[in-house]
Amino acid sequence: MYFPIAETSVCVAYLLVTGFAGGVCGGFWGVGGGCIVTPTLYALGVPMNIAIGSDMAHIFGKSIISSLRHAKYGNLSLKIGLIMVPGTMLGVEMGAQILQYLKRLGEREVNGVISILYIVLLTTLALFTFLESWRSKKILDRENNAADGETTSAQTRQVEDRVTADFAAWAGKLRIPPYLSCAVARIERQSVWVVVMASLVTGLLAGLLGVGGGFLRMPMLVYLVGCPTHVAVGTDLFSIAVSGAYGTFTHGLKGNVDIMMAVLMLVSAAVGAQVGTFATRYAHGAQVRTLFAAWLLTVAIAVFAKTYMQMPAVSLVVMLGTAGGMSALIIGYLIRGVAAARADDRGPAENAE
């Protein structure tokens, strides 16, 4: 199908698969899916600025669906999400203005600068998150093995979480009022400026890289602000909906949005978002973060292959293949969790008989 705004032809099936995978992974990790969709559109031959703007539009609709579902499960801190709104919007506009400047320099400069930022940020964050999650999982395994004779239901397993890189304790020593306390996020006292700083940085990246900022905001909420992983996921999606709305508006005015492309991706993303969000009920925090780290590293490799090795076909196969594999793993968590929950429910009933 030919898209006149992007001035390129893209297979509709690719857009639907990309949207569904982005929805599943986005709902599970608390990201808008920009770290999936933007590089994939770029690999399909869409100019980087159009890929960024169109992805923003698709992120907006999908994140609303996911955040509402997480709110139903009690995984959304509206207080933290609202505090992040001003910094997020300011950051998005700053990022969009930087992108406009790069666009005036030429398409080569846009693709080069954005690609380098993607590769450096994603690789660094992936390695850090993977190592931290691996250490956290070892602690969880030791604690579970130490619980001799105790049975753990599927409902209990889903809320297990540990973080070994506790930057939130260090940030909590910041004595700059006003302060934040939040029962949902289990935060007793934290400077509001820590949250504002996180929102400003991630908003800037959202406007510049065409992502909801979630690939950085979710880890920052966990490691810097101190939210449990599941609450960080839901709160992040709320913030992404805000940045996505403003990002769609400002990029639309600048001619960076192909609305037909965005709508096609949103159709399948809406279904995938429901699946990914529900799957978080049956995975502990370390599992969520480990898969997240693996995906970030894959995206960095795909962007490198497209930009510096001139291998767009390899980049596309890596992106779509890994997105499909990750979606299958997440759906597997969901199926296994639902089956375990039903087995737990049948157990007491059989004993009663």
C-alpha positions as CSV (number, residue, x, y, z in Angstrom):
1,M,0.0,0.0,0.0
2,Y,1.3,3.5,-0.9
3,F,1.4,6.1,1.8
4,P,1.6,9.6,0.2
5,I,2.7,11.5,3.3
6,A,5.6,9.0,3.8
7,E,6.1,8.8,0.0
8,T,6.7,5.1,0.2
9,S,4.9,1.8,-0.1
10,V,4.6,-0.6,2.9
11,C,3.0,-4.0,3.2
12,V,-0.1,-3.7,5.4
13,A,0.5,-7.1,6.9
14,Y,3.9,-5.8,8.3
15,L,2.1,-2.8,9.9
16,L,-0.5,-5.1,11.5
17,V,2.1,-7.5,12.9
18,T,4.2,-4.6,14.1
19,G,1.2,-3.0,15.8
20,F,0.2,-6.3,17.5
21,A,3.7,-7.1,18.7
22,G,4.1,-3.5,19.9
23,G,0.8,-3.7,21.8
24,V,1.7,-7.0,23.5
25,C,5.2,-5.9,24.5
26,G,4.1,-2.4,25.4
27,G,1.3,-3.5,27.7
28,F,3.7,-6.0,29.4
29,W,6.7,-3.6,29.8
30,G,4.9,-0.3,30.3
31,V,6.3,1.2,27.1
32,G,4.5,2.8,24.3
33,G,6.1,0.5,21.8
34,G,8.2,3.1,20.1
35,C,11.4,1.1,20.6
36,I,9.6,-1.5,18.5
37,V,7.6,0.4,16.0
38,T,9.9,3.3,15.0
39,P,13.0,1.1,14.2
40,T,10.7,-1.3,12.3
41,L,9.1,1.5,10.2
42,Y,12.6,2.8,9.5
43,A,13.7,-0.7,8.4
44,L,10.7,-0.8,6.1
45,G,11.9,2.3,4.3
46,V,9.8,5.0,6.0
47,P,11.8,8.2,6.5
48,M,12.9,8.6,10.2
49,N,10.9,11.8,10.9
50,I,7.7,10.2,9.5
51,A,8.4,7.0,11.4
52,I,8.7,9.0,14.6
53,G,5.6,11.1,14.1
54,S,3.4,8.2,13.0
55,D,4.6,6.1,15.8
56,M,3.6,8.9,18.2
57,A,0.1,8.9,16.9
58,H,-0.2,5.1,17.3
59,I,1.3,5.2,20.8
60,F,-1.3,7.7,22.0
61,G,-4.3,5.5,21.3
62,K,-2.7,2.2,22.5
63,S,-1.4,3.7,25.8
64,I,-4.8,4.9,26.8
65,I,-6.2,1.3,26.4
66,S,-3.2,-0.2,28.4
67,S,-3.2,2.4,31.2
68,L,-7.0,1.9,31.8
69,R,-6.4,-1.8,32.2
70,H,-3.5,-1.4,34.6
71,A,-5.6,1.0,36.6
72,K,-8.2,-1.8,37.0
73,Y,-5.4,-4.1,38.4
74,G,-4.2,-1.4,40.9
75,N,-0.9,-0.9,39.0
76,L,-1.2,2.8,38.3
77,S,-0.2,5.7,40.6
78,L,-2.3,8.6,39.3
79,K,-0.4,11.0,41.7
80,I,3.0,10.2,40.2
81,G,1.6,10.2,36.7
82,L,0.1,13.7,37.1
83,I,3.3,15.1,38.6
84,M,5.1,13.8,35.5
85,V,2.8,15.6,33.0
86,P,4.3,19.1,32.9
87,G,7.9,17.9,32.6
88,T,6.9,15.3,30.0
89,M,5.1,17.9,27.8
90,L,8.0,20.3,28.1
91,G,10.5,17.6,27.3
92,V,8.5,16.4,24.3
93,E,8.5,20.0,22.8
94,M,12.2,20.3,23.3
95,G,12.8,17.0,21.6
96,A,10.5,17.9,18.7
97,Q,12.3,21.2,18.2
98,I,15.7,19.4,18.1
99,L,14.3,17.0,15.5
100,Q,13.1,19.9,13.4
101,Y,16.5,21.4,13.5
102,L,18.1,18.1,12.4
103,K,15.4,17.8,9.6
104,R,16.5,21.2,8.2
105,L,20.0,19.9,8.0
106,G,18.9,17.0,5.9
107,E,17.6,13.4,6.1
108,R,21.1,12.0,6.4
109,E,21.7,14.0,9.6
110,V,18.4,13.0,11.1
111,N,19.0,9.3,10.5
112,G,22.6,9.5,11.7
113,V,22.0,11.3,14.9
114,I,18.8,9.5,15.9
115,S,20.4,6.1,15.1
116,I,23.5,6.8,17.3
117,L,21.3,7.9,20.2
118,Y,19.2,4.8,19.8
119,I,22.2,2.4,19.8
120,V,24.0,4.0,22.7
121,L,21.0,4.4,25.0
122,L,19.4,1.0,24.3
123,T,22.7,-0.9,24.6
124,T,23.7,0.8,27.9
125,L,20.2,0.4,29.4
126,A,19.9,-3.2,28.2
127,L,23.1,-4.3,29.8
128,F,22.4,-2.5,33.1
129,T,18.8,-3.9,33.4
130,F,19.8,-7.4,32.5
131,L,22.6,-7.6,35.1
132,E,20.4,-6.1,37.8
133,S,17.4,-8.4,37.0
134,W,19.7,-11.4,37.0
135,R,20.9,-10.6,40.5
136,S,17.3,-9.9,41.6
137,K,16.1,-13.3,40.2
138,K,18.8,-15.1,42.1
139,I,17.7,-13.5,45.4
140,L,14.1,-14.4,44.6
141,D,15.0,-18.0,43.9
142,R,16.9,-18.3,47.2
143,E,14.0,-16.9,49.1
144,N,11.5,-19.3,47.4
145,N,13.8,-22.2,48.1
146,A,14.1,-21.2,51.8
147,A,10.3,-21.3,52.3
148,D,10.2,-25.0,53.2
149,G,6.8,-26.5,53.1
150,E,5.1,-23.2,52.2
151,T,2.8,-23.2,49.1
152,T,2.6,-20.2,46.9
153,S,-0.4,-19.5,44.7
154,A,-0.3,-18.0,41.2
155,Q,-1.9,-14.9,42.6
156,T,0.9,-14.5,45.2
157,R,3.7,-15.2,42.6
158,Q,2.6,-12.4,40.4
159,V,3.5,-9.6,42.9
160,E,7.0,-10.8,43.7
161,D,9.6,-8.2,43.1
162,R,13.1,-7.3,44.1
163,V,15.5,-4.6,43.0
164,T,19.3,-4.8,43.7
165,A,20.2,-1.4,42.3
166,D,18.5,0.8,44.8
167,F,19.2,4.3,43.5
168,A,15.8,5.4,45.0
169,A,17.3,5.2,48.5
170,W,20.1,7.6,47.4
171,A,17.6,9.9,45.7
172,G,15.5,9.8,48.8
173,K,18.3,11.7,50.6
174,L,17.6,14.7,48.4
175,R,16.2,17.3,50.8
176,I,14.4,19.6,48.4
177,P,10.7,20.2,49.1
178,P,8.0,19.5,48.2
179,Y,8.0,15.8,49.0
180,L,5.9,13.0,47.6
181,S,4.4,10.0,49.5
182,C,2.3,7.3,47.6
183,A,0.7,4.2,49.1
184,V,0.2,2.6,45.7
185,A,3.9,2.9,44.8
186,R,5.0,2.1,48.4
187,I,6.9,5.4,48.6
188,E,7.1,7.0,52.0
189,R,9.1,10.1,51.2
190,Q,10.7,11.3,47.9
191,S,11.4,14.7,46.6
192,V,9.0,15.7,43.8
193,W,11.9,17.1,41.8
194,V,13.2,13.5,41.3
195,V,10.0,12.7,39.5
196,V,10.1,15.9,37.6
197,M,13.6,15.3,36.4
198,A,12.7,11.8,35.2
199,S,9.7,13.1,33.3
200,L,11.7,15.9,31.6
201,V,14.5,13.6,30.4
202,T,12.1,10.9,29.1
203,G,9.8,13.6,27.5
204,L,12.8,15.0,25.6
205,L,13.6,11.5,24.3
206,A,10.0,10.9,23.4
207,G,9.9,14.0,21.2
208,L,13.3,13.4,19.7
209,L,13.3,9.6,19.2
210,G,9.6,9.1,18.4
211,V,9.0,6.9,21.4
212,G,6.7,7.3,24.4
213,G,9.8,7.6,26.5
214,G,8.8,4.4,28.3
215,F,12.0,2.4,27.5
216,L,13.8,4.9,29.9
217,R,10.9,6.0,32.1
218,M,9.9,2.6,33.3
219,P,13.5,1.8,34.6
220,M,13.8,5.3,36.1
221,L,10.5,4.8,38.0
222,V,11.8,1.5,39.3
223,Y,15.5,2.3,40.1
224,L,15.3,6.1,40.7
225,V,11.9,6.9,42.0
226,G,11.4,3.6,43.9
227,C,8.1,2.2,42.3
228,P,7.5,-1.6,42.2
229,T,7.9,-2.9,38.7
230,H,4.2,-3.5,38.1
231,V,3.2,0.0,39.4
232,A,6.0,1.5,37.2
233,V,4.6,-0.2,34.2
234,G,1.0,1.1,34.7
235,T,2.1,4.6,35.7
236,D,4.5,4.8,32.8
237,L,1.7,3.9,30.3
238,F,-0.4,6.8,31.7
239,S,2.5,9.2,31.2
240,I,3.1,7.8,27.7
241,A,-0.6,8.5,26.8
242,V,0.0,12.2,27.8
243,S,3.3,12.5,25.9
244,G,1.8,10.6,22.9
245,A,-1.2,13.0,22.7
246,Y,1.0,16.1,22.8
247,G,3.6,14.5,20.6
248,T,1.0,13.6,17.9
249,F,-0.2,17.2,17.9
250,T,3.1,18.9,17.6
251,H,4.5,16.4,15.1
252,G,1.3,16.6,13.1
253,L,1.7,20.3,12.8
254,K,5.2,19.7,11.5
255,G,4.1,17.3,8.8
256,N,5.7,14.2,10.5
257,V,2.5,12.1,10.9
258,D,1.1,9.6,8.3
259,I,-2.3,9.1,9.9
260,M,-3.3,6.1,7.7
261,M,-0.2,4.3,8.8
262,A,-0.8,5.1,12.4
263,V,-4.5,3.9,12.3
264,L,-3.5,0.6,10.7
265,M,-1.0,-0.2,13.5
266,L,-3.5,0.9,16.2
267,V,-6.1,-1.6,15.0
268,S,-3.9,-4.6,15.9
269,A,-2.1,-2.8,18.8
270,A,-5.4,-2.4,20.7
271,V,-5.8,-6.2,20.8
272,G,-2.1,-6.8,21.7
273,A,-2.2,-4.2,24.5
274,Q,-5.0,-6.1,26.3
275,V,-3.0,-9.4,26.1
276,G,0.3,-7.9,27.3
277,T,-1.3,-6.0,30.2
278,F,-3.2,-9.1,31.4
279,A,0.1,-11.1,31.2
280,T,1.8,-8.8,33.8
281,R,-0.4,-10.5,36.5
282,Y,1.5,-13.7,36.1
283,A,5.2,-12.6,35.9
284,H,7.3,-11.2,38.7
285,G,9.3,-7.9,38.3
286,A,12.6,-9.6,37.5
287,Q,11.1,-11.5,34.6
288,V,9.5,-8.4,33.2
289,R,12.8,-6.5,33.4
290,T,14.9,-9.4,31.9
291,L,12.8,-9.7,28.8
292,F,12.8,-5.9,28.5
293,A,16.6,-5.8,28.6
294,A,16.8,-8.5,25.9
295,W,14.5,-6.6,23.6
296,L,16.4,-3.3,24.0
297,L,19.6,-5.0,23.0
298,T,17.9,-6.5,19.9
299,V,16.6,-3.1,18.8
300,A,20.1,-1.6,19.1
301,I,21.5,-4.4,16.9
302,A,18.7,-3.9,14.3
303,V,19.3,-0.2,14.1
304,F,23.0,-0.7,13.7
305,A,22.5,-3.2,10.9
306,K,20.2,-0.8,9.0
307,T,22.3,2.4,9.5
308,Y,25.9,1.3,9.5
309,M,25.9,-2.1,7.7
310,Q,23.4,-1.1,5.0
311,M,21.5,-4.3,5.7
312,P,17.8,-3.2,5.9
313,A,16.5,-6.8,5.2
314,V,18.5,-8.2,8.1
315,S,17.3,-5.3,10.4
316,L,13.7,-6.0,9.4
317,V,14.0,-9.8,10.1
318,V,15.7,-9.2,13.4
319,M,13.0,-6.7,14.5
320,L,9.9,-8.6,13.4
321,G,11.4,-12.0,14.4
322,T,12.3,-10.8,17.9
323,A,9.0,-8.9,18.3
324,G,7.1,-12.1,17.4
325,G,9.3,-14.2,19.7
326,M,8.8,-11.8,22.7
327,S,5.1,-11.7,22.1
328,A,5.0,-15.5,22.1
329,L,6.9,-15.6,25.4
330,I,4.6,-13.0,27.0
331,I,1.5,-14.9,25.8
332,G,3.1,-18.0,27.3
333,Y,3.4,-16.3,30.7
334,L,-0.3,-15.5,30.4
335,I,-1.4,-19.0,29.4
336,R,0.8,-20.6,32.1
337,G,-0.4,-18.2,34.8
338,V,-4.1,-18.6,33.9
339,A,-3.7,-22.4,34.0
340,A,-1.9,-22.3,37.4
341,A,-4.6,-20.0,38.8
342,R,-7.4,-22.4,37.7
343,A,-5.5,-25.3,39.2
344,D,-5.2,-23.4,42.5
345,D,-9.0,-22.7,42.4
346,R,-9.8,-26.4,41.7
347,G,-7.6,-27.6,44.6
348,P,-9.6,-26.2,47.5
349,A,-12.9,-27.3,45.8
350,E,-11.6,-30.9,45.4
351,N,-10.5,-30.9,49.0
352,A,-13.9,-29.7,50.2
353,E,-15.5,-32.7,48.4
